[in-house]
Amino acid sequence: MNQFGKIFKFELKGYLKNKVFIGITIFLVVAIAIAMFIPNVLPLFKSDEGNYDHPKMLIYAENSELALLVEQYFGEAFDGYDVEVWDGTIEDIKAQIVSGDADCAFVLDSVSSYTYYVNNLSMYDVNTAIADSVLQEVYRINAMIQNGLTPEQAGEIMAVQIESTTATLGKDQMQNFFYTYIMIFALYMVILLYGQMVATNVATEKSSRAMELLVTSAKPTNMMFGKVLASCLAGLIQLVAIFGSALLFYNINKSAWKGNEIIQSIFNIPVDLFFYMLIFFVLGFLIYAFLYGAIGSTASKLEDINTSVMPITFLFIIAFFVVMFSMASGSINNVVMQVCSYIPFTSPMAMFTRIAMSTVAWYEIVISVVILVGSVVGIGVLAAKIYRVGVLLYGTRPKLGTIIKTVFKKS
């Protein structure tokens, strides 16, 4: 235990003193601070006059009554535009739009037929969709009036509001989508970053002949667990600093973010979901960190690290995309996700996603966690044995058969 403590402290101190580690942490904290203060900063760049010219929208119809009626409804629907009836020609309208004096125009042949004029059509332009909805309402009101109803009666019929209440008996996928995405993405980035660092550190140490003395004097299990747990704690410290600062700056600017449901939902994560996030995050990180450490010890040169860890990286990327595709499709409990929930290399993401976005039986969660914990311990011990063999066999890259034979022989 004394050996483990010394190795753990040494490795953790190395991470916390690493300039890249400190630099990335400070950069992300500052970036989050800027992002959180945006709602309070933007008003400083606005004019004190408060007078902003809205883009102009022109309405044209040969039937002047139709044009005035549509202007009334469009004025309510397009609140970001100054809507006005044009009494010139269609060619004049085109000239207005090309010159920039008007943003767009609707030329009406009838209530149910129009031509939309715009200079450069934006991919985010939804004016025609809004106009279709408004003109459908105008058409129905006119039809009711023609069939004997007064304009007031037709307006009351069209103004009826449908009231509905949604009772969610399980999980609201949209509400929990952001928690899930953040956890999956954070796990993805931390594993790739710190897993690579663990493998690189092991390979770097292997190039030093002093490692022979260290490996022969310290138990490989203590060394491997000390290195991996130190990297895990360093990663958690960095994440606490980043997300803790995000929470702090959000609370400072909380009033400015009112009305933004996405931001509010991210910082109102339920306690039970946060608990599951922490469990699967730590276990998921550990299992991959042990693999990276074991693979790193088999590299004969530092330059071989990227090639050596590629199979592990691909395995994790596949698991990442399985979860992402399932989230995008909305089918969280598909067969692939259910199977992946019990495979140690995919369960940290798959099971957490199912817990966050669907209803999962308690015994399924327990089984998944037990399998994952057992796999972490088993892979950790195996990685320690591979580590001992790998750092002693240098010069040429040890073959897989040689490593397996030596590991089981040592056992």
N, C-alpha and C positions, 0 to 999 in steps of 0.2 A: 504493500500500500504506500510505503514511503517512496519507492521508486516511481510509482504512478503519479504521486503528488508533485514530485520534482519535475518530471517530464511534462505534466499538465501545465504547471506554472511557467516553465520555460517556453513552451509552445505558445501559450496564451499571451505572454509578454511580447513574444516576437510578432504576433499579429497586431497587438494594440500599439506597438511602436512602428509598425510598417507605414511608411509615408503614403503609399498608394491607398492603403486602408483608411487612413485618416483623411486623405484628400477627397476620396470618393464620398465618405460620410459627410464631410463639411459641405461639399458641393450639393449633395442631395438635400441636406437640411436647408441650405440657403434657397435652392430651387423651390422646395415646398413652401418655405416662408413667403417667397415672392408670389407663388400661385395662390396661397391662402389670403394674401392681402390685396389681390387684384380687385375685388369688388369695392374696396375702400379707396384704391388708388385711381381707378378709372375716372371717377367724377372730377378729379383734379385737372384732367386734360380737357374737360368740357368747357365751353364758353359760358360765362356768367349770364349772358343775355337770355339763354334758354330758348332762343328762337331758331328752330331748325327747319329748313325747307324740306317738305316731303316731296318725293318724286311725283310728277303729274301723270294721271291716268285719264285718257280721253274716252268719251262715250259718243258714238255716232249712230244715228238711225234716221231714216227718212221719215218715220212716224215720230213726231216730236213728243207725243204723249208717252210712247214706249221708252224713248230716250230719257225723259224725266223720271219715269217710274224706275228704270234700271239704275239711274244715277242715285236715287234714294237708297235702294237696296245695296248697291255697290259701295256707297259711302259708309255704310255700317259694316260691311264685310271686309273691305280693304281699308282698315284704319291707318295703315302706314302710307297711304297715298292721298293726294289731293285729287278727288274725282270731279270732273267737270264735263258738261255736254259740249261737243264741238259743233259749231254751226257752219263750218267751211266745207271743203271738199275732201275726198279720201286722199287725193294727192297732197293736199295741205297737211293732212295727218301724217303721212309718210315723211314729209319734209320736217315736220316737228320732231319726229322720233329720231331721224337720222342726225339732225342738228343737235340733239340732246335736250331740246326744250321740253320734250315730253318723254316719259320713260316707256310707255306702252299705250295701246289703244284697243278698244273693242268696237268693231263695226258690226252692228246688228242687222241682219236681214229680217229676223222675227225673234220672238221670245226663245224659240228653240233652235236658232241658227245664227252663228256669228263667225267673224274672222278676227283672230287675235294678231295684232301687229306689235313686233318688238324688234329692236335693232340687233342685239346680240342675245340669243336665248341662253340663259344660264341653266346649268344642269339642276339647280335647286329652285327653278322657277315653278311655282305651284299656282300661279294666277288662274290658269285655265281650269284647274280642278275646283278652285273656290268659285269661279264664275259658273261652272256647270251646276254646282249645288245651289247657288243663289237663283239662277235662271229657272231651275226646276221648281223652286218654291214660287217664283213669280208666275210661271206657267200654270201651276195648280190653282193659285189664287184667282187668276184670270178665268180659268175654266169654271171655278165655283161661282164667280160673279155672273158669268154668262148663263149659268144654270139656275139663276134666281136668288143666290145668296147676296147679302150686302157685303161691301168690303170689310166692315167690322166683323161680321160673322166668319168670313173667310179667314181673316187675320187671326181670330181666336182659335179656329180649328188648326191652323198651321203652327200656332204658338204653343200648342200643348206639349208639355215636357214629360218625358217618360222617366219615372223614378225607379231605380233598381238598387239592390243591395247584394253584394257578393259575400257569401259565407264560405271562407276557406277552411276546410276541415283538416287539411294537411299542411303543406308548405306553399308559400307564394314564390314561385320560381323567379319572377321578375324582381321581387324585393331582395332576394338572397343572391341574385346573379352577381352583383358587384363584389360581395364578400368573397364568393367562390373564385371569381376571376382574379382578384387581388392575391388571394392565398396561392392559387395555382401558379400565377405569374411570378410571385415572390419566391416560391419554392423552386421554380424553374431557374431563375436567375441565381439564387444562392447556391444551388447544387452545382451548376455549371461553373460559377466563379470559385467557390471554396473547394469543390471537388478537384478542380484543376490545380488549385494552390496546394492541396494536400499531396496530390501526385507529384507536383513539381518539387515540393519540399523534400519528399522521400527520395526522389531521384537525385536531388542536389546533395543530400546527405550521403547517398550511396557512393558518390564520386570521391568522398573523403575516406581515406584509409582508417581514420580514427573511429569510423563506425564499427569496425571489426571489434574494437575494445568495448564499445558501448553495447553492441548487440550481445556479446558474450558475457557481459556483466549485468545486463538488465533483461528481465523477462520480455519476450516479444509482445506478449499480451498487454503488459503495462505500457510499452512503447506505443503500440498501435492505438490502444484505447486513449492514452494520454494525448496523442496527436489529434485524433479525430474529435474527441470531446472538447479539446481546446478550440479547434476550428469551429465546432458547433456553437460553443459559447460566444466566440468572437462574432460569429454571424448573427446570433441572437442579440448581442449588445448593439451591433450596427443597426439591426432592424428596429430595436427598441428606440434607439436614438432617432431614426428616421420617422417611424410612425408615431413615436411619442411627441416629436416636434410638430408633426402634422396635426395631431390632436390638440396640442397646446395652441398653435396658431389658428386652428379652426374655432376653438372656444373664444379666442380673442376677437375673431371676426364673425362670430356666430350670427349676429343680427344681420350682417350684410349678405349672408348666404341663405337667408329665409326665402322660401319659394323654389330653391334648387333641391328637388327631391333626391336626385342622384347623390349629391354631396352629403346631404343629411343622412341618407340611408347608410352610407359607408361608415359614418362615425357613430351610428346607433346600432352596432352589431350586437345581437343577443349574447348573453353571458355563456349559455350552453354551447352556442356555435363557436364562440371564441375559444372555449375549452377544447372542443374537438379540433379546431384549427391548430392549436398549440401542440396537441398530442401527435397528430398526423404530420405536422411540419417537422417536428424534432425527429420522430422515428424515420420519416422519409429521408431527411438529410443524413442521418447516421448510416442507414443501410447503403446509400450511394457513396458516402465519404469513405467507408471501409473498403468498398470495391475500388474506388480511385486510389486509395493508399496501397492496396495490394498490387494493383496493376502498375502503379508508379514504381514499386520496388523491383519489378521485373525488367524495367527499361535499362538497357546498358549505357545509354547516353541521354543527356538532358533533352537533346534534339528529338529523341524518339518518343517523348511523352505524348504529343498530340496523336501520333499513330497508335500508340499503345492503348490509350483510353477511348479511342473512337468507338469500339463496340459498346462500351458502357454508356457513352454519350448518345449513341443511336437508340439504345434501349430506352433511355429516359425520354428522348424526343418522341419516340413512338407512343409511349404512355401519355405524354403531354398532348399530342394531337388526337389520340383516342378520346380524351376528356373534352378537348376543345370542340371536336366535331359533334359529340353528344350534346354539349351545351348549346351549340348553334342550332341543332335540329330540335331541341326541346325534349328529346327522348332520353332522359337521364337513366331510366331503369331498363335499358335494352340489354340483351343477352351479353354482349361484349362487356358492358360496364359491370354487370353483375359478376361475371367471371373475373374481371380485373380487380374487383373489390377484395378478392382473397389471395391474389398474387402479390407477394411482398414488394416487387419492383413497381407495381402500378397502383396498389391499394392506397398509398398516401394521398394520391390525387383522386382516384376513382371513388373510393368510399367516402371521402370528405365531400365530394361533389354530390353524391347521392344523399348524404345526410343533410346538406344545406338546401338542396333543391327538390327533395322528395321525402316520402315517409319510409324509414328503414327500421325494421324490427330491432329491438335492443340486443337480441342474441346474435344477430348478424354483425353488429358493430363489435361486440365482445369477441366473436370468433376472428374477425379481421384484425383487431388490435393484438390478440394473443398470438396469431400467426406472425404478425409483423414484429412483435417484441422478440419472439423466439428466433425469427430470422435475423434480426439485428445482432442478437447475442451470438448465434451460430456463425453468421458471416464475419462478425468481428473477430471471433477466435480463429476461424479459418484464415482471415486476412492477416492476422498476426503471425501465423505459421508461414504463410506465403512471404510475408515481409522478412522474416528471419532468413528464409532460404534465398530470397531475391537479393538482399543486400550483401550476402556473402558470395553469391555467384555473379561476379562482375568480370568485365573484359569482353565477353560475348553474351548476347541476350539468351537467357536460359529458355529451353524449350518447354512447352506445356507438359509433355510427358515426364520430363525430368523433374519439374516442380511438383507435380502430383505424386510421383514416386517418392521424392524426398520428404514431402509433407507427411504422407501416410507412414513412411518409415520412421519419422521422428515421433509420430503419434504412438 
